[in-house]
Amino acid sequence: MSQQADLVASYFEKADAQDPSLFDLFTDDVEIYFPKFGVGKTKSAFLELGSGFAKRIASIAHRRDQFLVIEQNDYVVVEGLTYGTGVNGEEWSGGETPGGRFCSVFQCRETTDGSKICRMHIYLDPDYLGEDDKGFLWDRDRPNW
């Protein structure tokens, strides 16, 4: 695994552990994208994203042993699954429920403090719990999530 892939692996490990040192992995001017949040720049945007996320999600974790990781130059792309619980107590599990699949694109940059994440774009359906009935254009009980 490359230094960039190791950095991204640390991101997921720290995110799942809710380790505040997670912010040390980012450049100060990091660019963050998340559906329905849009694009934000700086670590404070990441905090803003997290505070909005916490309004609906009580816990989330990534199935790191099942990641598909693709690297090219200073980019690392990770496709994977999450599982967790909403603040309403309902649970989801990617691959078993409608929500929980994601793809994230990271860009890393060398800084005076070592390699850091300077761009993180997350692509997923933020309706983890399948609450948006209008968003189901097909049968929500499809057997193969």
Secondary structure, 3 states (H helix, E strand, C coil): CCHHHHHHHHHHHHHHHCCHHHHHHEEEEEEEEECCCEEEECHHHHHHHHHHHCCCEEEEEECHHHCEEEEECCEEEEEEEEEEEECCCCEEEECCECCCEEEEEEEEEEECCEEEEEEEEEEECCCCCCCCHHHCCCCCCCCCC
